């Protein structure tokens, strides 16, 4: 519910009485939680269940044809029996079914070990990307469906009569085991760092595209500072996984611009009971109260963040991967691809078309929101520099310096200031590296980029760090 600053409890109670029909909504804790079953279907279960349903339909058809075949069914059975004898079909079913159970057990065990190994190197992001791949979902559905199909045929069709269903088992099992080769290759390919970060990058871009209509209509700064306000207080715990921009837009349009809403939380933020999630400013007490109720209805919390809607979650996953590969596992390739993907996202999110006109999505709204995704990317890149200072991985440090030098000219002045602030915090870690050619090139490119952006003081500081490294690691002179 909303707490109104500068208003008496009596005034708030009057507002509640005037706002007819809202009492029932306040009887439930809000923001509401995301439906866990629906999210599980969306994340992984839907496609395997659909494929399993197809197998069940095939099993039902085979059972009906084998047990209750009419005149046309008899003709089909006799034609099939010429190729596959009833005895051979029954023997195939009794042999394939336990074999499938064994193969599936082995596959699941090997996959679990492979995914667990990769997640220990990089982060639990490997689990997320493995579950979300459609090809993995399809293969799991195929193996589970084929096993259930064989069990049903073996149980419900008498021995010696499974002619059509046994023939289908032969054909479908052969096709499934051939596709198993594809699945094995796909699984090995997914364990490569480039494959993992590629999927995360695609998810980040899709999530950003979904956020763009709301971001385009929002304000960067409040225009009603000092106006009467009401805080919107959360009553539940969870991560913010959805903001219903349409519901907020309809409510704000009804006020005619007299009231402004500032969302204090952003997508992916963790909310606890009693935390302020938004502030409503301006207008009358009744308008503020109604908008506070609408804000609570427009927000959805979840047990975990949603990469399909939260681009910042993808950025955090890449940052975690870059840190782990740099400071923990020492995986140069994993660190490099994570840094390069963060650089790519920084270019995509800070390009010339990053701010589409609000008119393209219905016009500007009196809604203040800042998702801070650019700051997260910069934190991820500079964090990799700090991690390289721990592990001595100078190659990753030079990769980050090169990426920052290329990204700096494209950034807005505010983002440039953020980058320089974060860079100043990790500069001391750079003095611990060996003065390699790669690191020298990274310093030179970053210093030149700062000069071109008229950031002379910062360029001078980079030059000083380079000189310190040069003096500390002076090249040996031949005798």
ROROKOL-557054 format. One record per residue (C-alpha): x, y, z. Coordinates in steps of 0.25 Angstrom, whole numbers, plus 2048, in hexadecimal, padded with zeros to 3 digits. Layout:
! ROROKOL-557054
XYZ
...
This chain:
! ROROKOL-557054
800800800
80480F7FF
80981880A
806826807
81083180C
80A83D812
7FC838813
7F4833820
7EF825822
7E182A821
7E4830813
7EA82380F
7DE81B814
7D482480C
7DC822800
7DA813802
7CB815804
7CA81D7F7
7D28137EF
7C78097EE
7CA7FA7EA
7D97FB7EF
7D77F57FD
7D77E77F7
7E47E97F0
7EB7EE7FD
7E77E2804
7F27DB7FC
8007DD7FE
8077E47F2
80E7E57E8
8097D77E4
8127CC7E2
8157C67D4
80E7B87D2
8197AE7D4
8127A37CC
8107AC7C0
81F7B17C1
8247A27C1
81C7A07B4
8227AC7AE
8307A97B2
83179A7AF
8257917B0
81B7957A5
823790799
82678279F
8187807A4
813783796
81C779790
81976F79A
80A771797
80D76E788
81376178C
80775E795
7FE760789
807757780
80674C78B
7F774E78C
7F674C77D
7FF74077C
7F7739788
7EA73C781
7EF736774
7F572A77A
7EA726783
7DD72B77C
7E172B76D
7D672B763
7D6727755
7DF732750
7E873075D
7E972175A
7EE72474C
7F972E752
7FD72375D
7FF719752
807722749
810726755
81171775A
81871474C
82471D750
82371C75F
81F70F765
81670F772
82070777A
82B711776
82371D77A
820717787
82F71478A
833722785
82972878F
82E72079B
83D723797
83C732794
8347367A0
83E7327AB
8497377A2
8437447A1
8427467B0
8517437B1
85474C7A6
84C7577AC
8527557B9
8607567B4
85D7627AB
85776A7B7
8637667C0
86D76B7B6
8667787B3
86477B7C1
8737797C4
8777817B7
86E78D7BB
87278C7CA
88178D7C5
87E7997BD
8767A07C7
88179E7D1
88B7A57C7
8827B17C3
8757B27CC
8677AC7CD
8647B37C0
8687A67B9
85C7A07BF
8527AB7BA
8577AB7AB
85779C7AB
84879B7AF
8447A67A6
8497A0799
83E79B790
84778F78B
84978A799
83B78B79C
83778378F
841778792
83C7767A0
82E77579B
83276B790
83976279A
82E7637A5
82376179B
829755793
82B74E7A1
81D7507A5
81874C797
82073F798
81B73C7A6
80C73E7A2
80E735796
81572B79E
80A72B7A9
7FD72D7A1
800725794
800715796
80D70E791
80D70B782
80271677F
80B72277F
80D723770
80A73176D
80F73777A
81B72E77A
81F73376C
81D741771
82673E77C
831739773
83074676A
82F750775
83A74A77D
843749771
84075876F
84275C77D
84F75577F
85475B772
850769778
858765784
86576877D
85F77677A
85C778789
86A77378D
87077D784
867788789
869786797
879786795
87779378D
86F799798
87A7977A2
8837A179A
8837AF7A0
8807B5793
8737AD792
86F7B17A0
8717C079E
86B7C0791
85D7BB796
85E7C57A2
8617D0798
8557CD790
84C7CC79C
8517DA7A1
84E7E0793
8407DA793
83D7DF7A1
8427ED79E
8397ED792
82E7EA79B
8317F57A5
8337FF79A
824804799
8248077A8
83280D7A9
82F81679D
82381C7A4
82981E7B2
83082B7B7
83F82A7BC
83C8357C7
8318397CF
8298457CC
8218467D9
82B8477E3
82684D7F0
81784A7ED
80E8427F6
8128337F5
80E8257F9
8188197FB
81380C7F5
8178017FF
8197F37FB
8137E8803
81A7DC7FD
8287D77FB
82E7D37ED
8357D87E1
82E7E27D8
82C7DA7CB
8217E27C4
81C7F07C3
80E7F27BC
8117FE7B4
8037FE7AE
7FC7FE7BB
80580A7C0
8038117B3
7F48107B4
7F38157C2
7FD8217BF
7F58257B3
7E88257BC
7EF8307C5
7F28397B9
80083B7BD
7FD8417CB
8048357D2
8128307D0
8178227D4
82681F7D7
8298107D7
83480F7E2
8378007DE
83B7FB7D1
83A7ED7CA
8417E37D1
8427EA7DF
83F7E27EB
8337E87F3
8307E5802
8247E880A
8237F680E
82C7FB803
8298077FA
8268037EC
8218107E6
81E81E7EA
8118257E5
8128357E4
8088407E2
7F98407E0
7EF83E7EA
7F08347F6
7E582B7EF
7ED82B7E2
7FA8277E9
7F381C7F0
7ED8167E4
7FA8177DD
8018107E8
7F78057E7
7F98047D8
8098037DA
8077F77E3
7FE7F07D9
8087F37CE
8147ED7D5
8177DE7D5
8217D77DE
8287C97DC
8317C07E4
83C7C27D9
83E7CC7CF
8397CB7C1
8437CC7B5
8387CC7AB
8347DA7B0
8407DF7B8
84C7E37AF
8547E77BC
8537D87C0
85A7D47B4
8657DE7B6
8677DA7C4
8687CB7BF
8737CF7B6
87A7D87C0
87A7CC7CA
87F7C37BF
88A7CD7BC
88E7CE7CA
88E7BF7CD
8967BC7C0
8A07C77C4
8A27C67D3
89E7B77D6
8A07AD7CA
8AA7B57C2
8A37B27B5
8A87BC7AB
89F7B87A0
8937B97AA
8977C77AF
89A7CC7A1
88C7C879B
8857CE7A7
88C7DB7A6
88A7DC797
87B7D9799
87A7E47A4
8807ED79A
8777E9790
86B7EC799
8707F979D
8717FD78E
8637F878C
85D7FF798
86480C795
86280D786
85C81977F
84E81277F
84E80F78D
84481A790
839818787
82E824787
824822792
819825787
81C818780
81681178D
80B81A791
812827796
81982A7A2
8148277B0
81682E7BD
81E8217C2
82C8227C7
8348157C5
8438127C4
8478037C1
8568067C3
85A7FB7B9
8658037B3
86B8057C1
86A7F67C3
8727F37B6
87D7FD7BA
87D7F77C8
87F7E97C1
88B7EE7B9
8927F57C3
88F7EA7CD
8977E17C3
8A37EA7C5
8A27E87D4
8A17D97D2
8AD7D97C9
8B57E07D4
8B27D57DE
8B67CA7D4
8C17D17CC
8BA7CF7BF
8BF7DA7B7
8B97D57AA
8AB7D87B0
8AF7E67B5
8B47EA7A7
8A77E47A1
89F7ED7AA
8A77F97A7
8A67F7798
8977F679A
8968027A2
89E80A798
89580678D
888809795
88C81679B
88981F78F
87B81978E
87681C79C
86E8277A1
8758317AA
86E82C7B6
87381D7B2
8818227B0
8818287BE
87C81B7C3
8878137BC
89281D7C0
88D81C7CF
88D80C7CE
89B80C7C7
8A18157D2
89D80B7DD
8A47FF7D6
8B08077D1
8B98027DC
8B77F37D9
8BD7F67CB
8CB7F97D1
8CC7EA7D5
8CD7E57C7
8D97E17BF
8DB7EC7B4
8D87E47A8
8D77E979A
8C87E679A
8C67EE7A7
8CE7FA7A1
8C57FA795
8B97FA79E
8BE8067A5
8C280E799
8B580C792
8AD81079F
8B681C7A1
8B4820792
8A581E793
8A58277A0
8AD832798
8A383278D
897833797
89E83F79D
8A08387AA
8AF83C7AC
8B083A7BB
8AB82C7BA
8B48297AE
8C082F7B6
8BD8257C2
8BD8197B8
8CA81E7B3
8CF81E7C1
8CB8107C4
8D280B7B7
8DF8127BB
8DE80B7C9
8DC7FE7C3
8E88017B9
8F18057C5
8ED7F97CD
8EF7EF7C2
8FA7F57BA
8FF7ED7AF
90C7E57B1
9187EB7A9
9217E17A2
92F7E17A8
